[in-house]
Amino acid sequence: MLFSMFVVVFLGSLNLVLSSSSCPSVCPLEMPKCAPGVSVVLDGCCKVCARQLNEDCSLTEPCDHTKGLECNFGASFAAPSTRGICRAKSEGRPCEYNSKIYQNGESFQPNCKHQCTCIDGAVGCVPLCPQELSLPNLGCASPRLVKVAGQCCEEWVCDDGKQMDILEKIFGKDMLTDEQEKDLTKKNELVPVGKGGLKSLPAFRSQPEVHMFDSQKCIVQTTPWSQCSKSCGTGMSTRVTNNNSDCKLVRETRICEVRPCTHSTYSSLK
């Protein structure tokens, strides 16, 4: 019995030594560049991109634990050289999205603009086109999104090519024309502040919050969160704000759920 305990302790110490000896003397200073929705984890030495569902893994190539994944070695002993496959932990619940079932921890792309992950029954998505969420410069009178050949993501272009000074807007000089403002509100974007003050957008149903940074001459505008895009199940809610160091309007998105969806029984028509 004592001999068996000694063997177990010896093998554990040997694995620790092997793992430590494989570590580099210095880890890279830069963070690893991972695909959208992929977490950064420690491999026992340095930070690496986490392995995803059904990908190969090992003790030095960990799975994405934030998505409920673990390295399944099957009947093999978990040693530094043993390879496994990232599987979802049994306690995680699957997700239903667009009439499809996804396992806990599974990542998928419902379209070319979003990367989604099933996390214990809830679906979370990140945008793959960040430039579409960032609003164009305030000096652009007629911004619009245009499709680029061979690309999924659209790009902002300024039709008039004229950039107006932000200070002129703050101190109440000429503003955009009514048609130009209508073009902005049609995209659920904030109208800049000028003569007459802020305008309330129908999409948000209330006045944005306004603050002033005296040192930067920046008027901070933040709209309330919009209503959830779905009355039941997982939906999306958005707001627009320029409360950042660049004083730049950006659209923020968050996941929301008013209530879970339940199956309704409809009586058949006679």
C-alpha positions in Angstrom: 0.0 0.0 0.0 2.8 2.4 0.9 4.7 1.4 -2.3 1.6 2.2 -4.4 1.2 5.7 -2.8 4.9 6.3 -3.5 4.5 5.4 -7.2 1.5 7.8 -7.6 3.3 10.7 -5.9 6.4 10.0 -8.1 4.4 9.9 -11.3 2.6 13.2 -10.4 5.9 14.9 -9.6 7.3 13.6 -12.9 4.3 15.1 -14.9 4.8 18.4 -13.1 8.5 18.4 -13.9 7.8 17.6 -17.6 5.2 20.4 -17.8 7.5 22.9 -16.2 10.5 21.9 -18.4 8.4 22.5 -21.5 7.6 26.1 -20.6 9.6 28.8 -22.4 11.8 31.0 -20.4 9.8 34.1 -21.2 6.2 34.3 -22.5 5.3 36.6 -25.4 4.4 40.2 -24.3 1.6 40.5 -26.9 -1.7 38.8 -26.2 -2.5 36.0 -28.7 -4.9 37.1 -31.5 -7.9 34.7 -31.3 -10.9 34.3 -33.5 -14.0 36.2 -32.5 -15.7 34.6 -29.5 -12.6 32.6 -28.5 -11.3 33.1 -25.0 -7.6 33.5 -23.9 -6.6 31.0 -21.3 -3.4 29.8 -19.6 -1.7 26.6 -20.9 0.2 26.1 -17.7 2.9 28.6 -18.8 1.6 31.3 -21.1 -1.6 32.7 -22.5 -3.0 30.9 -25.6 -6.3 30.8 -27.6 -8.6 28.2 -26.0 -9.5 25.1 -27.9 -13.1 24.9 -29.1 -15.8 22.2 -29.2 -14.6 19.0 -31.1 -11.1 20.4 -31.4 -8.0 18.5 -30.3 -6.7 19.3 -26.8 -4.2 18.3 -24.2 -2.9 19.4 -20.8 -0.9 22.2 -22.5 -3.7 23.0 -25.0 -6.7 23.6 -22.8 -10.3 23.9 -23.8 -12.5 27.0 -23.4 -13.7 26.6 -19.8 -15.8 29.7 -20.1 -18.1 27.8 -22.5 -18.3 24.8 -20.3 -15.8 22.7 -22.3 -13.3 20.2 -20.9 -10.7 18.0 -22.5 -12.1 14.5 -22.8 -9.2 11.9 -22.8 -11.6 8.9 -22.9 -10.0 5.9 -21.2 -6.5 7.3 -21.6 -4.5 8.6 -18.7 -4.2 12.4 -18.7 -0.5 12.9 -19.4 1.3 15.9 -21.1 1.6 13.9 -24.3 -2.0 12.6 -24.3 -4.4 14.0 -26.8 -8.1 14.5 -26.2 -11.1 16.2 -27.7 -12.9 19.2 -26.3 -16.4 18.2 -25.2 -19.2 19.9 -23.3 -19.6 19.2 -19.7 -22.7 17.1 -19.0 -24.4 19.6 -16.8 -24.6 22.2 -19.6 -28.0 22.6 -21.4 -28.3 22.7 -25.2 -29.6 25.7 -27.1 -32.3 26.2 -29.8 -31.6 28.9 -32.3 -33.4 29.4 -35.6 -35.0 25.9 -35.2 -31.6 24.2 -34.8 -30.2 22.6 -31.7 -26.7 23.4 -30.5 -24.8 21.6 -27.7 -23.5 23.5 -24.7 -20.2 25.2 -25.6 -20.7 24.8 -29.4 -19.9 27.9 -31.5 -21.7 28.6 -34.8 -22.2 31.3 -37.3 -25.9 31.9 -38.1 -24.8 34.4 -40.8 -21.6 35.9 -42.0 -21.9 38.9 -39.6 -22.2 37.1 -36.3 -20.3 34.4 -34.3 -22.5 32.8 -31.6 -21.9 30.3 -28.8 -24.3 28.2 -26.8 -23.6 28.6 -23.0 -25.8 26.5 -20.8 -29.1 27.1 -22.7 -28.4 30.7 -23.6 -27.0 31.9 -27.0 -24.5 34.8 -26.9 -23.2 36.4 -30.1 -20.4 38.8 -31.0 -20.3 40.9 -34.2 -17.9 40.0 -37.0 -18.3 43.4 -38.6 -17.3 45.9 -36.0 -17.0 48.7 -38.5 -20.8 48.6 -39.0 -21.4 49.1 -35.3 -19.1 52.2 -35.1 -20.9 55.2 -36.5 -19.1 57.4 -39.1 -17.6 60.8 -38.3 -20.1 63.4 -37.1 -18.8 65.8 -39.8 -20.2 63.5 -42.5 -23.5 64.9 -43.7 -24.6 61.9 -45.7 -23.1 58.7 -44.4 -24.3 55.3 -45.7 -23.2 51.7 -45.6 -22.2 50.2 -48.9 -21.5 46.6 -49.8 -18.0 45.7 -50.9 -17.5 43.1 -53.6 -16.3 39.8 -52.2 -16.9 40.9 -48.6 -19.7 40.2 -46.1 -19.2 43.3 -44.1 -20.4 46.7 -45.4 -18.2 49.9 -45.2 -19.2 53.5 -44.3 -18.9 56.1 -47.1 -19.5 59.8 -47.0 -21.4 61.0 -50.1 -20.7 64.7 -49.8 -17.0 64.3 -49.0 -17.2 67.4 -46.7 -16.1 67.2 -43.1 -17.7 69.7 -40.7 -15.9 70.9 -37.6 -17.2 69.3 -34.4 -16.7 72.5 -32.5 -19.1 74.3 -34.9 -21.8 71.7 -34.0 -21.2 72.1 -30.2 -21.4 75.9 -30.3 -24.6 75.9 -32.5 -23.5 76.7 -36.0 -25.3 75.4 -39.1 -26.5 71.8 -38.7 -27.4 69.1 -41.1 -30.4 69.6 -43.4 -33.7 68.0 -42.6 -33.2 65.3 -45.2 -29.8 64.5 -44.0 -31.0 64.3 -40.4 -33.8 62.0 -41.6 -31.2 59.8 -43.2 -29.4 59.5 -39.8 -32.5 58.8 -37.8 -33.5 56.2 -40.3 -30.4 54.3 -39.2 -31.3 54.7 -35.4 -28.3 57.1 -35.0 -28.1 60.1 -32.7 -28.6 63.6 -34.2 -25.7 66.0 -33.3 -26.4 68.9 -30.8 -26.9 72.3 -32.3 -29.6 75.0 -32.4 -32.8 73.7 -30.8 -30.9 71.1 -28.6 -31.2 67.4 -28.9 -33.9 65.6 -30.9 -35.7 62.5 -29.6 -35.5 59.6 -31.9 -38.7 57.5 -32.4 -36.7 54.3 -32.2 -35.7 55.0 -28.6 -38.9 56.8 -27.3 -37.0 59.0 -24.9 -34.5 61.8 -24.7 -30.8 60.7 -24.6 -28.7 61.4 -21.5 -26.4 64.4 -22.1 -23.2 65.3 -20.3 -20.5 67.8 -21.1 -16.7 67.4 -20.7 -15.4 70.9 -20.3 -11.8 70.0 -20.9 -12.5 68.2 -24.2 -15.6 70.2 -25.3 -17.3 66.9 -25.9 -21.0 66.5 -25.4 -21.7 62.9 -24.2 -24.9 61.4 -25.5 -26.3 58.0 -24.5 -29.7 56.7 -25.5 -31.6 54.2 -23.3 -31.4 50.6 -24.2 -33.9 49.7 -26.9 -36.6 47.1 -26.3 -35.6 43.5 -26.6 -35.8 42.3 -30.2 -37.9 39.3 -29.2 -40.9 39.0 -26.9 -39.7 35.6 -25.7 -36.4 33.8 -25.8 -33.0 35.3 -26.5 -33.0 38.6 -28.3 -30.8 41.7 -28.8 -31.0 45.2 -27.3 -29.0 48.2 -28.5 -28.1 51.7 -27.6 -25.9 54.5 -29.0 -23.3 56.4 -27.0 -20.2 58.5 -27.4 -19.1 58.1 -23.8 -15.6 57.1 -24.7 -12.1 58.6 -24.8 -12.5 59.5 -28.6 -16.0 61.0 -28.1 -17.1 58.9 -31.0 -20.6 57.5 -31.4 -20.7 53.8 -31.3 -23.6 51.3 -31.1 -23.5 48.9 -28.2 -25.3 45.6 -28.2 -26.3 43.3 -25.4 -28.2 40.0 -25.1 -31.7 40.2 -23.5 -34.5 37.8 -22.6 -37.9 39.0 -21.6 -39.2 35.5 -20.8 -38.5 32.0 -21.9 -40.5 30.8 -24.9 -43.0 28.0 -24.3 -44.8 25.9 -26.8 -48.3 27.0 -27.4 -51.1 24.6 -28.4 -53.4 25.9 -31.1 -56.8 24.4 -31.8 -57.2 23.0 -35.3 -59.4 24.8 -37.6 -62.7 23.1 -38.4 
